[in-house]
Amino acid sequence: MTKLPNSEQTSRPWRIHDLVRDFRLLDVWALPTLGGPDDFPRLVEIFASSNTDSDSRPAQALWVVRWKLGEIFGWDEVDEDDLPDSEMLRDRLPQDLRDGPTGPEFKELPFEPVYLLDNEWAAEIANKTVHGVLHLSWVPDGQGAYRGQMSVYVKPNGLLGKTYLAAIQPFRHLVVYPPLLRRLERVWREEGELRSTTTSRRPSPG
């Protein structure tokens, strides 16, 4: 798991840039998912199937606390006055992205897919604390292969949102991201091995 400078995201010609001009780029990570030029759909499917279950007990405990606090204080119940529809990323899409695919639905993570292209995918979450955007992309590694890249954009919802982001900052890097990315690496490797085994067992033509 490698945290990258923001320039690794901002220097590339992603479509997301025009949609998040009023957001802050919070994190950019190199994902442990080395592959070929056509492997991005597999990354998207694996990521969408991720959940908040983890082998890490601190991560499990943190998610339990987060959902309980959200239930008590109503953080995840968004009214029109909390975040008008005009502010949603999906309502900012140009026509070509609006008419295109959004990508798979998330199994458990509280994001909604927004758009899917050959080398980038965006999803968003909006509640009373923050409006967040998750962006996955598929970038060449300079050695003939490709790797996944994850970027997170945020726009805090008032003072509550700013306080919330400040409070969770140390937990994101120490508790949330490591088990999530370890699981991603494990599933990516296992699926790759399974695909290689399946391919090697196919009978040769003729």
Backbone as a ProteinNet text record, in pm:
[ID]
protein_1_A
[PRIMARY]
MTKLPNSEQTSRPWRIHDLVRDFRLLDVWALPTLGGPDDFPRLVEIFASSNTDSDSRPAQALWVVRWKLGEIFGWDEVDEDDLPDSEMLRDRLPQDLRDGPTGPEFKELPFEPVYLLDNEWAAEIANKTVHGVLHLSWVPDGQGAYRGQMSVYVKPNGLLGKTYLAAIQPFRHLVVYPPLLRRLERVWREEGELRSTTTSRRPSPG
[TERTIARY]
85.4	0	88.9	72.4	158.1	74.4	94.1	27.1	106.5	37.3	101.3	78.6	165.4	139.3	16.2	-51.4	-173.5	-149.9	-27.3	2.9	-14.2	-5.4	-27.1	-170.6	-259.9	-399.4	-427	-382.1	-416.3	-346.5	-234.8	-160.5	-216.6	-310.4	-363.9	-496.3	-528.7	-645.3	-777.9	-808.2	-932.2	-1052.4	-1165.3	-1289	-1338.8	-1295.5	-1343.5	-1306.6	-1196.5	-1148.8	-1254.3	-1328.7	-1428.4	-1549.3	-1563.9	-1682.7	-1659.9	-1535.3	-1505.6	-1421.7	-1446	-1367	-1386.9	-1501.6	-1528.2	-1503.7	-1437.9	-1400.8	-1251.6	-1212.4	-1071.2	-1022.5	-908.8	-848.1	-781.3	-837.9	-794.4	-679.7	-691.4	-591.9	-576.1	-454.1	-426.9	-341.4	-387.8	-318.5	-291.1	-172.7	-142.6	-198.8	-279.9	-342.7	-254.9	-256.7	-174.5	-239.8	-263.9	-338.8	-270.7	-160.8	-88.2	-158.8	-171.7	-240.5	-211.2	-292.2	-276.7	-371.5	-367	-447.1	-598	-641.9	-786.1	-840.2	-763.1	-802.7	-880.7	-904.8	-973.7	-1114.1	-1194.3	-1327.5	-1321.4	-1217.8	-1203.7	-1178.3	-1096.5	-1071.7	-1200.7	-1280.2	-1405.7	-1499.7	-1512.1	-1601.2	-1556	-1426.3	-1374.4	-1396.4	-1370.9	-1385.9	-1531.7	-1621.6	-1764	-1815	-1752.5	-1796.3	-1735.3	-1646.7	-1584.8	-1689.5	-1662.4	-1755.3	-1679.2	-1752.2	-1690.1	-1642.6	-1665.4	-1609.5	-1459.2	-1386.9	-1242.2	-1181.6	-1061.1	-987.1	-930.5	-935	-882.7	-990.7	-970.3	-1068.6	-1083.6	-974.4	-992.3	-1079	-1061.3	-1142.9	-1289.3	-1314.8	-1451.7	-1515.2	-1440.8	-1493.6	-1521.5	-1432.6	-1451.9	-1577.5	-1601.5	-1722.5	-1847.8	-1843.6	-1959	-1988.9	-1884.5	-1903	-1956.9	-1901	-1945.3	-2093.2	-2136.8	-2278.2	-2368.8	-2323.9	-2406.2	-2420.2	-2310.6	-2318	-2405.8	-2394	-2478.4	-2625.5	-2655.3	-2794	-2844.2	-2761.2	-2801.6	-2822.8	-2729.1	-2732.8	-2794.8	-2835.4	-2899.7	-2808.4	-2678.7	-2583.2	-2611.2	-2665	-2681.7	-2820.4	-2902.9	-3036.7	-3033.8	-3028.8	-3009.7	-3142.6	-3178.9	-3297.4	-3256.8	-3353.6	-3324.5	-3253.2	-3287.2	-3223.9	-3079.6	-3043.8	-2906.9	-2810.7	-2854.7	-2768.8	-2857.2	-2883	-2973	-2927.2	-3023.5	-2991.3	-2894.1	-2900.5	-2812.5	-2665.5	-2639.6	-2502.1	-2449.3	-2535.6	-2490.7	-2406.1	-2304.2	-2212.7	-2283.8	-2373.8	-2442.5	-2525.7	-2564.6	-2641.4	-2551.9	-2421.2	-2327	-2272.9	-2308.6	-2247.4	-2280.4	-2182.3	-2212.6	-2291.9	-2350.5	-2444.2	-2383	-2258.2	-2199.8	-2181.3	-2142.9	-2129.7	-2266	-2361.4	-2496.6	-2559.9	-2529.7	-2587.2	-2508.8	-2391	-2306.2	-2333.1	-2258.1	-2276.4	-2228.9	-2286.9	-2245.6	-2153.1	-2151.3	-2070.9	-2154.3	-2094.6	-2169.1	-2212.4	-2321.1	-2364.6	-2271.7	-2254.9	-2171.2	-2244.5	-2171.2	-2229.6	-2265.7	-2175.3	-2199.9	-2151.3	-2041.9	-1991.8	-2097	-2114.9	-2227.2	-2202	-2166	-2142.2	-2241.2	-2268.7	-2351.9	-2264.8	-2261.9	-2181	-2232.7	-2141.3	-2176.6	-2149.3	-2028.3	-1998.1	-1881.6	-1876.5	-1771.6	-1719	-1585.6	-1517.3	-1415.7	-1341.2	-1244.6	-1134.1	-1103.5	-991.8	-1021	-1146.7	-1180.1	-1324.5	-1346.5	-1478.5	-1497.3	-1613.5	-1642.3	-1768.6	-1767.8	-1884	-1888.1	-2006.2	-2019.2	-2100.2	-2078.7	-2155.2	-2189.8	-2311.1	-2353.6	-2435.8	-2396	-2472.4	-2458.3	-2498.3	-2498.1	-2359.3	-2259.5	-2124.6	-2040.5	-2053.4	-1961.9	-2022.5	-1980.3	-2006.8	-1872.7	-1864.1	-1738.4	-1746.1	-1633.6	-1624.3	-1506.2	-1533.5	-1430.2	-1401	-1273.5	-1235	-1129.4	-1160.8	-1063.7	-1017.8	-890.4	-836.9	-735	-699.3	-609.8	-496	-377.2	-266	-148.5	-75.4	44.9	152	226.3	328.8	466.5	474.7	602.4	689.4	642.8	721.8	641.1	539.2	461.1	335.6	316	196.2	110.8	-0.3	-90.5	-118.8	-161.5	-199.2	-320.4	-389.1	-501.6	-455.6	-535.8	-509.8	-642.6	-641.6	-762.2	-743.8	-839.6	-836.7	-968	-959	-1076.4	-1088.5	-1205.7	-1235.5	-1342.7	-1334.2	-1433.6	-1477.8	-1599.8	-1652.7	-1731.2	-1675.8	-1743.5	-1874.5	-1969	-2100.6	-2102.8	-2059.2	-2060.6	-1958.4	-1979.2	-1887.1	-1884.4	-2000.6	-2006.3	-1915.6	-1920.8	-1838.8	-1690.1	-1651.6	-1510.1	-1460	-1542.8	-1505	-1493.9	-1587.7	-1588.8	-1464.3	-1429.4	-1311.8	-1184	-1174.9	-1056.7	-1046.6	-1162.2	-1162.8	-1123.2	-1163.1	-1137.1	-1005.1	-936.5	-815.7	-713.9	-676.3	-576.1	-627.6	-759.5	-815	-817.9	-834.3	-839.2	-710.3	-596.9	-468.3	-423.4	-460.4	-410.4	-504	-636.1	-733.1	-817.6	-861.8	-957.9	-890	-796.5	-737.6	-654.9	-568.1	-481.9	-557.4	-658.4	-727.9	-807.1	-861.8	-936	-845.5	-726.8	-635.4	-568	-549	-495.5	-594.5	-722.4	-824.4	-827.2	-818.2	-817.6	-700.2	-583.1	-464.2	-482.2	-538.4	-557.5	-655.6	-768.8	-869.4	-815.4	-744.1	-686.1	-590.4	-506.2	-408.9	-478.8	-577.1	-646.8	-723.8	-790.4	-864.2	-769.3	-654.8	-556.4	-504	-477.7	-429.9	-536.6	-663	-772.1	-788.3	-776.9	-788.2	-675.3	-554	-438.9	-456.2	-508.4	-529.8	-636.4	-744.8	-854	-807.1	-726.3	-676.4	-584.1	-497.9	-399.8	-467.7	-588.9	-658.1	-743.9	-762.2	-844.5	-773.9	-846.9	-784.1	-737.8	-627.3	-576.7	-666	-688.7	-772.1	-708	-792.2	-744.2	-698.1
-118.6	0	123.4	207	323.9	449.2	545.4	674.4	756.7	816.5	889.7	1040.1	1120.8	1265	1295.5	1402.8	1439.1	1457.4	1494	1517.1	1391.3	1271.7	1147.5	1137.9	1208.8	1213.1	1335.5	1450.4	1575.7	1590.3	1520.2	1535	1449.4	1362.6	1272.1	1325.6	1295.3	1356.6	1287.7	1273.7	1207	1298	1238.2	1314.2	1367.9	1307.1	1346.7	1490.2	1540.5	1673.2	1781.2	1774.9	1878.2	1870	1758.4	1737.1	1767.9	1779.8	1795	1920.3	2024.7	2147.1	2209.1	2186.4	2241.7	2140	2028.6	1927.7	1937.8	1881.2	1872.5	1730.6	1717.8	1586.5	1545.2	1443.3	1405.4	1305.5	1202.6	1095.1	1041.5	995.5	920.9	800.7	681.2	558.8	472.9	413.8	310.5	179.7	112	-12.4	-133	-234.7	-354.8	-447	-393.1	-468.4	-453.3	-522	-515.6	-602.4	-549.4	-625.9	-573.7	-619.8	-579.1	-465.9	-419.7	-303.2	-326.1	-451	-478.8	-528.6	-513.8	-569.5	-473.1	-351.5	-255.1	-300.9	-359.4	-405.5	-503.8	-585.6	-680	-606.2	-500.8	-420.3	-357.3	-304.5	-239.6	-339.5	-457.8	-559.1	-601.5	-621	-662.5	-552.4	-429.5	-318.3	-301.3	-311.8	-295.4	-405.1	-521.7	-632.5	-626.5	-529	-516.1	-480.3	-515.6	-482.7	-433.5	-402.5	-347.7	-455.8	-584.9	-693.2	-696	-731.5	-728.8	-825.3	-875.6	-956	-868.9	-737.9	-644.6	-609.5	-647	-615.7	-465.5	-387.6	-242.3	-184.3	-235.1	-184.7	-221.9	-345.1	-387.5	-300.1	-276.8	-195.7	-53.2	0.2	137.5	149.7	51.9	55.3	44.1	-42.2	-56.2	76.1	140.4	269.2	373.5	375.4	474.6	457.1	333.8	312.9	346.2	315.7	344.6	494.7	566.8	712.8	772.6	718.2	766	744.3	629.1	599.6	693.4	719.6	804.3	949.3	1001.9	1143.2	1170.6	1063.9	1083.2	1134.3	1099.9	1149.9	1098.7	978.9	916.6	936.3	1011.5	1042	1180.7	1184.5	1310.9	1362.4	1483.3	1550.9	1642	1689.6	1780.3	1906	1951.4	2072.7	2049.3	1922.5	1891.5	1893.9	1840.5	1834.1	1835	1951.3	1960.2	1870.2	1820.3	1730.3	1793.5	1925.7	1993.5	1977.7	1940	1924	1782.4	1689.6	1552.6	1541.6	1459.6	1446.4	1395.5	1301.6	1243.3	1346.4	1455	1559.5	1658.5	1644.3	1731.2	1667.1	1543.8	1470.1	1532.3	1540.9	1576.1	1462.7	1489.7	1396.1	1260	1256.9	1127.6	1038	1098.6	1019.2	983.3	1072.9	1046.8	928.6	917.6	810	679.9	684.7	566.8	482.9	375.2	287	352.8	310.9	362.4	265	140	40.2	-36.3	-135.3	-221.9	-150	-198.3	-148.2	-203.7	-127.3	-171.9	-275.2	-374.5	-479.9	-427	-351.2	-304	-162.4	-123	12	113.6	222.1	314.3	414.6	366.7	453.5	421.3	520.6	502.3	523.8	428.8	447.1	562.9	635.8	754.9	734.2	694.5	666.8	569.5	498.6	400.2	416.9	426.3	432	317.8	312.1	203.3	207.6	327.5	337.8	424.1	456.9	526.3	499.2	505.3	479	572.4	633.3	724.9	682.1	700	672.9	780.4	802.5	908.8	864.1	936.5	920.1	1059.7	1076.8	1206.7	1185.9	1253.1	1249	1382.8	1387.8	1515	1560.3	1472.5	1511.4	1551.4	1478.2	1501.1	1452	1514.1	1464.1	1413.2	1282.6	1223	1157.4	1154.6	1090.7	993.8	871.6	769.7	755.7	764.8	755.3	646.8	545.3	442.6	465.2	440	456.1	346.9	333.5	228.6	295.5	291.1	371.1	282	317.8	241.9	260.9	153.5	161.4	197.6	221.7	259.5	141.5	19	-100.1	-200.2	-151.4	-236.3	-294.2	-272	-322.1	-204.5	-235.5	-133.6	-163.7	-62.5	-80	7.6	-28.4	51.5	170.7	274.4	393.1	439.5	469	513.7	655.1	741.2	878.5	909.5	989.8	1025.3	1176.9	1226.7	1369.7	1394	1507.4	1536.8	1683.1	1703.3	1837.8	1831.5	1885.9	1875.8	1952.9	1900.5	1962.4	2049.3	2174.3	2268.7	2235.5	2294.2	2275.2	2130.3	2065	1924.2	1840.9	1866.2	1790.5	1813.9	1937.6	1968.7	1901.3	1903.2	1838.9	1688.4	1632.1	1487.9	1444.8	1517	1481	1490.8	1593.3	1607.8	1494	1449.6	1344.9	1209.7	1181.4	1047.9	1039.3	1150.2	1148.9	1043.8	1036.2	934.6	792.6	772	637.7	590.3	681.2	641.2	571.1	631.3	577.3	457.6	455.1	350.7	231.6	254.3	149.7	109	207.1	178.9	128.5	205.5	171	42.4	18	-100.8	-232.4	-264.7	-393.1	-397	-282.4	-277.4	-311.2	-253	-275.6	-412	-463.3	-600.1	-700.6	-679.6	-768.5	-757.9	-636.1	-615.9	-689.2	-679.1	-746	-897.2	-950.7	-1095.2	-1146.4	-1078.2	-1121.7	-1107.8	-1000.7	-980.1	-1092.6	-1129.7	-1235.8	-1370.1	-1399.7	-1528.2	-1541.2	-1433.5	-1437.8	-1452.4	-1385.1	-1397.2	-1538.8	-1602.5	-1740.8	-1834.2	-1809.6	-1892.8	-1877.5	-1754.1	-1730	-1798.7	-1794.3	-1857.4	-2008.7	-2066.2	-2210.9	-2253	-2175.4	-2206.7	-2200.5	-2097.9	-2081.1	-2194.4	-2235.9	-2341.7	-2477	-2495.1	-2624.3	-2633.1	-2520.7	-2524.8	-2606	-2690.6	-2769.4	-2681.5	-2717.6	-2641.6	-2662	-2557.6	-2572.4	-2668.7	-2749.6	-2845.8	-2973.9
0	0	0	-100.9	-113.5	-132.1	-44.3	-60.9	-161.7	-257.4	-365.1	-348.5	-408.1	-409.5	-493.6	-460.3	-532.8	-681.8	-718.9	-859.8	-944	-881.1	-954.7	-1004.8	-939.3	-982.3	-1068.5	-1024.4	-1093.4	-1227.8	-1247.7	-1373	-1486	-1455.6	-1557.1	-1611.2	-1736.1	-1801.7	-1769.1	-1640.9	-1602.2	-1621.6	-1651.7	-1667.2	-1533	-1424.6	-1293.1	-1258.7	-1315.9	-1276.7	-1295.7	-1404.5	-1432.7	-1340	-1269.8	-1186.8	-1039.7	-998.8	-855.4	-826.8	-902.6	-884.8	-746.6	-684.9	-552.1	-441.3	-472.4	-374	-344.2	-231.4	-197	-221.1	-286.7	-307.5	-177.7	-113.3	20.9	18.7	-64.4	-67.3	-207.9	-238.4	-361.7	-323.1	-362.9	-325.4	-448.7	-452.1	-550.5	-498	-577.8	-533.8	-569.4	-485.5	-509.5	-611.3	-731.7	-834.1	-968.9	-985.9	-1111.7	-1215.8	-1338.3	-1442.4	-1580.6	-1675.4	-1813.9	-1849.6	-1972.9	-2012.8	-2004.8	-2007.9	-2009.7	-1875.6	-1769.2	-1640.1	-1551	-1597.7	-1511.4	-1470.4	-1561.5	-1517.7	-1401	-1396.7	-1285.8	-1154.7	-1160.2	-1040.6	-990.4	-1081.3	-1043.3	-976.5	-1033.9	-977.4	-837.9	-820.4	-690.5	-587	-625.7	-531.1	-491.5	-587.3	-557.4	-465	-470	-385.2	-246.1	-221.9	-90.1	13.8	137.1	244.7	366.1	470.9	590.9	685.1	649.8	729.8	708.9	809.9	798.8	899.3	868	963.8	1075.1	1055.4	1154.3	1255.4	1380.2	1483.4	1506.5	1504.7	1517.3	1405.9	1283.2	1172	1191.4	1234.3	1260.9	1368	1475.2	1585.3	1540.3	1456.1	1409	1323.9	1235.8	1154.1	1240.3	1341.2	1430.4	1500	1549.2	1616.4	1519.6	1398.8	1299.8	1267.1	1240.4	1205.4	1322.3	1445.3	1561.8	1582.5	1567.9	1580.2	1471.3	1350.4	1241.7	1271.3	1334.4	1370.2	1479.2	1578.6	1690.8	1647.6	1569.9	1533.8	1397.3	1326.8	1197.8	1088.9	1098.2	999.8	859.4	849.5	718.3	659.1	727.4	677.9	614.3	483.2	412.4	358.6	398.2	345.8	232	156.5	45.1	93.4	213.3	265.1	306.1	332.3	372.9	255.3	142.5	24.4	-99.5	-156.5	-271.8	-385.4	-462.9	-574	-672.1	-685.9	-780.8	-743.3	-617.5	-573.6	-594.7	-631.2	-650.8	-777.1	-768.8	-881.6	-1005.7	-988.3	-1103.7	-1179.4	-1111.4	-1178.5	-1253.2	-1237	-1306.8	-1434.6	-1459.5	-1569.6	-1705.3	-1794.9	-1933.6	-1999	-2112.7	-2171.5	-2199.8	-2247.1	-2282.3	-2159.9	-2046.4	-1925	-1866.7	-1881.1	-1831.3	-1905.3	-2034.4	-2116.1	-2105.3	-2047.2	-2040.2	-1916.3	-1898.7	-1783.1	-1653.9	-1542.8	-1412.2	-1340.1	-1383.9	-1315.2	-1214.2	-1148.8	-1057	-930	-871.8	-741.7	-633.6	-527.1	-416.9	-333	-288.7	-205.9	-68.6	-7.3	128.6	153	93.3	115.4	71.4	145.9	121.7	10.5	-107.7	-222.5	-333.3	-417.3	-535.8	-659.1	-752.6	-873.8	-957	-1020.7	-1098.3	-1247	-1282.4	-1423.1	-1432.3	-1544.8	-1569.4	-1710.9	-1722.2	-1851	-1857.7	-1965.4	-1981.8	-1877.6	-1826.4	-1732.9	-1610.2	-1586.3	-1462.5	-1421.7	-1291.4	-1233	-1115.3	-1106.5	-996.6	-923.6	-792.3	-709	-601	-543.5	-444.5	-323.7	-214.9	-92.6	-41.3	7.4	58.6	184.7	291.4	415	486.8	611.9	682.5	725.6	710.5	747.4	626.4	516.2	404.8	273.8	166.3	31.7	-18.7	-43	-82.2	-218.3	-287.2	-418.4	-417	-455.8	-472.3	-621.3	-658	-798.7	-814.3	-893.3	-928.6	-1071	-1095.7	-1231.2	-1258.6	-1385.2	-1432.1	-1505.4	-1445.7	-1497.7	-1536.7	-1641.6	-1677.9	-1571.8	-1542.7	-1437.4	-1492.6	-1623.6	-1682.8	-1720.1	-1691.7	-1721.4	-1804.2	-1873.5	-1961	-1899.1	-1770	-1702.7	-1656.8	-1589.6	-1536.6	-1389.6	-1317.9	-1177.8	-1146.9	-1041	-996.7	-914.2	-917	-836.5	-776	-646.7	-577.6	-526.4	-558.8	-510.3	-439.5	-334.7	-255.5	-251.2	-290.5	-285.2	-179.9	-112	-9	-15.3	28.9	51.4	181.7	291.1	420	420.9	494.4	504.9	630.3	615.8	726.3	833.9	951.9	1064.1	1109.7	1107.5	1146.1	1057.3	927.5	834.2	854.8	878.7	901.8	1028.7	1132.8	1258.6	1240.8	1167.7	1142.9	1066.7	960.8	881	963.8	1047.1	1131.8	1232.5	1283.8	1385.4	1327.8	1204.7	1149.3	1073.4	1054.9	972.5	1016.8	1146.5	1182.4	1166.2	1182.1	1170.4	1025.8	930.4	789.7	749.4	784.2	740.6	823	951.9	1040.7	1054.3	1039.1	1070	949.4	869.3	762.7	635.3	582.6	453.4	453.6	553.1	545.4	527.7	610.8	588.4	458.8	418.1	292.2	174.9	174.1	62.7	71.2	191.3	203.5	147.7	175.6	120.8	-31.5	-82.9	-227.2	-290.4	-229	-282.1	-281	-172.5	-161.4	-266.9	-280	-377.1	-518.7	-546.3	-679.1	-714.9	-618.3	-642	-660.4	-573.8	-582.5	-713.1	-754.8	-881.3	-998.8	-990.5	-1097.5	-1109.8	-996.1	-998.3	-1053.8	-1016.2	-1066.3	-1216.6	-1266.2	-1410.3	-1485	-1428.3	-1493.4	-1498.9	-1388.6	-1383.5	-1484.7	-1491.6	-1583.8	-1728.3	-1757.9	-1894	-1932.7	-1839.1	-1869.4	-1890.3	-1836.6	-1847.5	-1973	-2043.6	-2163.5	-2272.1	-2342.6	-2449.3	-2563.1	-2621.8	-2734.8	-2856.4	-2935.3	-3055.7	-3154.4	-3218.8	-3316.2	-3251
[MASK]
++++++++++++++++++++++++++++++++++++++++++++++++++++++++++++++++++++++++++++++++++++++++++++++++++++++++++++++++++++++++++++++++++++++++++++++++++++++++++++++++++++++++++++++++++++++++++++++++++++++++++++++

